Amino acid sequence: YTKSLLDAVGVPSYYTRLYGDTTIKSVVPDFVSMQSNHVILAVPTETKMYWLECTSQTNPFGFQGTFTDHRNVLVLKPTGGEIIKTQQYSPKDNVQNTLAKYQIDETGKINGVLTIHSKGTQYENKYLNKNKSSETLHTFYKDYFGYVNNLKLNKVKFTDNKNSIEFTEDIEIEAANYAEANNGKLIFVINAFNNNQSTPRRYRTRENAFEISRGYFDIDEIEIVVPMDYVVEAIPNNLEIKNKFGEYQMELISKGQNQFVYKRKLLIKEGAYESKEYEEYRLFREQVAKNDNAKIVLTKKS
């Protein structure tokens, strides 16, 4: 139907068969058979090919999510079939940028405001939230901030820019007892809003190769305000890691007596790896999780 509409206004498009699934599966070029479970349209221009998900009423124009990206597809042109690869997102295309501020009071309560911008496949992970009920959203964010006990959502506002294909979340949260307040000390995890705690499973003997099918890039900058009558007793060291699997950088900057700026970047690269490399990757993710869970200790002035 969409192809007929485009034909009517003189816009060429090609019927395209492919495997649609979040797991990337390509058409095999040297094996003749019906290899597909889904159809999209290819719209050629002078500079690029646009891929249209015609069965979706929510996808922005030309946006390919994980259902059709990065795979060989069969494009049926008037001159015959041609196998073409759909769009491949680089890790830095799949970006989430978090700008936030939170305040800890003497009871350990946290109050925070966040703005999260998501693009690429990270856009896909978020943009349907705009249609969800308040109850469903509360469940989503309780899971997203699963390491923040007693979470209360005070505000959630979404902006879906379909021209730039960017989804923005403006959020206000609070939670009692985020920091442990005991004997004149406050102890809390610095990374309150993008804490990557999961690590790959440990195997005594890993026999299979593994693949990171899609990379991504998270950038976080969080301003932290603590009570004026507390001083730092212990603080984590800055850290930078670079290897074949990705990059991790954490920096904590003091901005006066009771303010800090926490900066974090996590880049995960896509790629296929041998089984012998698995433990190195697991240790990298374990180190990221450990550092994301790093705590600061404050002591009340006597």
N, C-alpha and C positions, 0 to 999 in steps of 0.2 A: 504494500500500500504506500509506504513512504517512497519507494522507488518510483511508483507511478506519479506521485505528487511532484517529485523532483523532475521527472521527464516532462511533465506538463509545463514547467517554467524554464526548461532548457538547461537543467543542471544534470550532468552525467553522473551516474553512480553504478556500482557493480555489486551484484549479488555475491556474497562471500560466505563460504562454509568453513566451520572450524569446530574445535572442541572447546566448549565453554565450561570452565571449571576454575576454582581458585588454585588448584594444582595445575601447573603449566604443562600442557600436552600439545605437541605440534602434529600437524599433518606430516606423514612420512612421504617424502617426495618420490622415492623409487619403488613404491608399492601401490599398485592400482587397486583401489577399493573405495567404498563409500566411507570416508573417515570424517565424521562430524556428528555433532548433536545440537548444533546451534547455527543461526544465520545472523549476520550483521551486514551493513552496507559500507562499501568503500567509496569515498567521494574524492576524486583526484583534483588537485589544483597544480599550479605551476611550481609551487614550492614544497608541497607535502601532500600526503594522503590523510584524509580525515576518515576516522572509523566511527560509524553511527550505530549505537545500540538502540534499534528502533522499537524494541519491546519494552523499553523503560520509559516511564513518564517522569522520572526524577533526575536522570543523569544529565549533567550539562552537555552542551553541544561538543562533540568530539572527544569527550572524556572516556578514557578506557580505564576501568578498574581492574582488579585482579581476576575477573571472570574471562577477560579476552586479551590481556596484555601479553607481550613478550613471547609470541609463538608463531610458527608458520601456519598460514591459512591459505585456502584455495579461493582465489579471486576469479570469478567467471566473467571475462571480458568478451566483447563481441568477436574478437579475433581468436579466442580460445582461453583456456584456463591458465592461470599463472600463480605460482606459490610465492607469497610475499610475507614478510615478518611484520607483525603488528608492533605498536610502540613499546619500547623498553624504557622503563623509568630507571634513572640512575639513583643511587642512594640519596643524593642531595636533592633529587626531585621529590622524594618522599619525606618531606621535612615537617617537623612539628616544632614551633617556636613558642616557648612559654615565657611570658613576662609577668612577674608576680611580686607581691609584697605581703608579708605577714608579721604579726606582732604577738609576742608571748608575754602574758602577765605573770604576776608572782604566784598565782594558783596553778600555773601550767596551762591555762587556756590559750588556744590559738585562734586568732581572727585573721583571715586572709582574703585577698582579692587577686584574681588571675585573669589574664587574657591569653588564650591559646589559639595560635594560627596554625592550620593544618593544610598541607597540599599533597598532591600525588595520591598514593595509596592510603596515606594517613588522612586525607580528605575523605576518602571512601569509608574509612572506619568511623567517621563522625557525622557526616552530613544528614543521615537519616534520623538523627536524634531530634531534629527540629519538629518531627511529626509525632514524637512520643509523648505519652501522658506524663504528668508530674510524678506519679508513682513509679513509672518505669524509669524515668530519668533519675530519680533518687536511688533506685537499685543500681543503675548503671554507674553513677558516681561513687556510690559506696564501694563498688567493686574496683573502680578505677583508682580511688584513694583508699584501697583496702587496708593499708598500714596505718591509717588515721582512725583511731577508735572514737566513738561518740560523734561521728561526723554529722553536721547539720548544714543543709544547703539553704542559704538565705536569698540567693539570687542566681538565676541561670538565664542568660540571654544569648541568642544565636544570631549570627549574620552569615548568610550563605551567598557569597559572591560568585555567581555562575559564569561571569565573564573571565575573571582571573582564576576561577576554580580554586577558591580558597574558603575554608570554613573557619569562622571565628567564634570562640566561646568566651563569654564574659561571665565569670563565676565569683560569688562571694560565699565563703564557708566559715564555719566556726566549729570548734571541738573542745570540750572540757578535757582536762588532764592529758593534753598532747605531750607536754613536758612532765617529767617526773619531778615533783616538788617535795624535797625531803631534807630536813636538817639544814636549812638555809642554802640549799643547792637547787639548781634547775638543770636537768639533764634531758636533752632531746635530740632527735635526728634532724640534721640540718636540712636535708633534702625532703621537704614536706610534700612536694607536688609532682614529682616524676621519679619515683623511687623504684628502680628495676631490681626486684628481689628474686626473681626466678633464675635458676641456673639449670643447664642441661643435666640430664641424668648421668650418673657415674656408672661406668661399666668396668668390670674386672678385665674383660678382654673384649675390645670392640672389633667386630669382624667386618662390618659394613661401612662403605664409604658414606659420606653425608654431603648435603647441599644446603646452602642458604639461598633460597630461590629469589628473594627480594631484599635489598638493603634498605636502610633508612637512616635519617639524620635528625637527632633531637638536640635542640639548643635551648638552654634554660638560663634565665637570669632572675634571681630572687633577692629582693631587699628584705633584710631581717631586722626587726627592732625588738630589743630586750629591755627589761626594767633598768632604770637609771642607776639603782643602787646595787647592781651586780657587776662583778668583774670576772674575766675569763680565767678559769683554772686549767682547763685542757681543751685543746682544739686540734682537729685533724690537719695533717700536712697536705699541701697541694700535691696533685698527682697528674702525671701524663703518661699514657700508654699508646704505643703505635705498633701494630703488627699486621700480618696478612689478612686478619679477620676484621680489623677495624681500628678505631681510635677512640680513646677516652681521655677527657681532660676535666679536671676539677680544680677550681681556684676559689679561695675564701679571702675576701679583702675586708679589712677593718676600715670603717668609715666614721670614726669617732668613738666616743665612749660607749654608746649603746646601739650602734648600727653596724651591720655587715652586709656585704654583697656576695652572694653565692653564684658562681658561674660554672656551668656544666655543659659539656658537649659529648655526645655519644654518636659515633658513626659506625654502622654495621655494614660491611661489604657483602655483596652477593658473590657466590662462587661455589665450585664443586671441589671437594677435598677428599683425600684418602683417609682410610680408617685410622692410620697411624697418627693423623693430625687431630683427631677428635679430642684427645685429652688436653692438648694445647689450647684448643678452642674452649673447652669446658672450663679450664683454669682462667682463661681471659674473662669469660662471663661471670665466673665466681668472684674474681677480683673486682669487677664492675659492681656486682651486687653488694659485696662487702663494703666498698667505698661509698656506695649510695646510702648505706645504712650507718655511715659514720656519725658520731655524736659529738656535741659540744657540751662542756660542763661549765656552769657558771656558779659562782659563790657570792652570797650576799656580803656586802661590806659590813665589817664589825663596827 
